[in-house]
């Protein structure tokens, strides 16, 4: 690999990049933790729309870092197709998105201190994470790979020989849960835990508990989230005489089938499909909820569970993937097997019939959510950045000049 040219001035800007951030006073910065943030960063990841765990975390992290006096350039992996008609052509659309994406990466990475890549499995890894990691390696810019996603084990089982050489080019690998750390360890890859972030000012408990039982599901309408099981469990609770309503906040290809299922189960008049809600709308939904339901078949550390805990909503969730590493059965949530509507209905009924149990879960969840607040996560993340920058001092000093 040839030696990279000296990066351009960090505050130069190219027209197709998105720069997020603001300068804070030195007094404000000094009030933060002792470890300073990088001066400049390229953050690679998706942005809403559509709203989703990784997209919301990317946007949130960009704003939080901007508030820390870090100049963040976001390179969006899910930028709109141009022309829009290309989005209907499966193979061609990948090329139309990939080529401009690589150009934006080169322009941004060659003049930054550090790169933070939000990574996932499958084609997202090959088309989004890989180019960012290799381009950063070419310019000798330290790279933090922030892997998230519940399908890591199956992905590595199939493609570890392709993934490992790329990860070897990264300066650090961070994951949001012990579950993913353990999966990586099985393949000889060291990963450090930096949790997901929940905004405790935005997601907070209601002043008064809701009167009628209101169950909420905040996952997209896709097969891996198994919303059908949630509907079947809800129908069982209603059949037992509970006066309840269900709100399903999400979008996806299964909406028509799920609406038909609600009619078939006889609960359509009690079920509301809200469509996709953004982070400005979700807090009010949680504060109106009695129970947060998560029926997913594959998962890691779902932000929806953190939001529910921070909002003081008792949780019933499947025990798949990394979820048991985030919540504890009968302490911060009720865990049930996946694809089991009867077990899910019984867990919901327990919360309805035992207010003291719901109250205990609520209190424990609120306490657990503090672990994912920015002041806590900030220290861990900035430690990772500092260690990564120390591994490439020549690059960091060149950008800072």
SULJOUR-V999869 format. One record per residue. NEAR is the number of other ideal C-beta (glycine too) atoms within 8 Angstrom. Layout:
BEGIN
NEAR + NEAR
END
This chain:
BEGIN
3 + 3 + 4 + 10 + 5 + 5 + 13 + 7 + 5 + 13 + 6 + 7 + 6 + 8 + 4 + 7 + 12 + 8 + 9 + 8 + 13 + 5 + 4 + 8 + 5 + 5 + 6 + 8 + 11 + 6 + 5 + 7 + 7 + 3 + 8 + 5 + 11 + 10 + 9 + 15 + 15 + 17 + 15 + 14 + 13 + 11 + 10 + 10 + 5 + 8 + 10 + 9 + 10 + 12 + 15 + 12 + 14 + 14 + 10 + 11 + 11 + 13 + 10 + 11 + 13 + 12 + 9 + 11 + 8 + 12 + 11 + 14 + 13 + 15 + 14 + 9 + 11 + 6 + 8 + 4 + 11 + 7 + 5 + 7 + 7 + 11 + 7 + 5 + 8 + 5 + 6 + 8 + 12 + 10 + 8 + 11 + 11 + 10 + 8 + 11 + 13 + 10 + 9 + 12 + 14 + 9 + 11 + 13 + 14 + 12 + 12 + 15 + 14 + 16 + 15 + 12 + 14 + 13 + 12 + 12 + 9 + 8 + 6 + 11 + 13 + 9 + 11 + 13 + 14 + 10 + 12 + 16 + 15 + 10 + 12 + 14 + 11 + 8 + 11 + 9 + 15 + 15 + 17 + 16 + 13 + 12 + 13 + 15 + 11 + 11 + 9 + 13 + 8 + 8 + 13 + 13 + 7 + 6 + 8 + 9 + 6 + 8 + 11 + 10 + 8 + 12 + 11 + 6 + 10 + 12 + 8 + 12 + 13 + 14 + 14 + 12 + 13 + 8 + 12 + 16 + 12 + 8 + 11 + 15 + 10 + 8 + 9 + 4 + 9 + 6 + 12 + 10 + 11 + 11 + 12 + 12 + 12 + 13 + 10 + 10 + 4 + 7 + 13 + 10 + 8 + 9 + 3 + 4 + 5 + 10 + 3 + 8 + 12 + 13 + 16 + 16 + 15 + 13 + 13 + 10 + 13 + 9 + 6 + 8 + 12 + 13 + 14 + 10 + 13 + 15 + 15 + 12 + 15 + 17 + 11 + 11 + 15 + 11 + 6 + 8 + 5 + 9 + 5 + 14 + 10 + 15 + 14 + 14 + 12 + 14 + 8 + 8 + 5 + 11 + 10 + 6 + 8 + 14 + 10 + 8 + 11 + 11 + 8 + 6 + 10 + 6 + 12 + 9 + 4 + 9 + 13 + 7 + 8 + 10 + 7 + 11 + 10 + 8 + 10 + 5 + 8 + 13 + 13 + 7 + 14 + 15 + 10 + 10 + 15 + 14 + 15 + 18 + 15 + 15 + 16 + 17 + 12 + 8 + 13 + 13 + 17 + 13 + 11 + 11 + 16 + 15 + 14 + 14 + 16 + 15 + 15 + 10 + 14 + 14 + 17 + 14 + 16 + 15 + 10 + 10 + 9 + 13 + 17 + 10 + 8 + 10 + 15 + 7 + 9 + 4 + 8 + 10 + 14 + 13 + 10 + 13 + 7 + 12 + 7 + 9 + 11 + 8 + 9 + 16 + 14 + 9 + 11 + 15 + 11 + 10 + 15 + 12 + 5 + 8 + 5 + 6 + 10 + 11 + 8 + 8 + 15 + 12 + 8 + 10 + 18 + 12 + 7 + 10 + 14 + 9 + 7 + 12 + 11 + 8 + 7 + 11 + 13 + 12 + 10 + 11 + 10 + 12 + 9 + 13 + 12 + 9 + 9 + 14 + 13 + 7 + 8 + 12 + 8 + 7 + 14 + 13 + 8 + 9 + 13 + 8 + 4
END
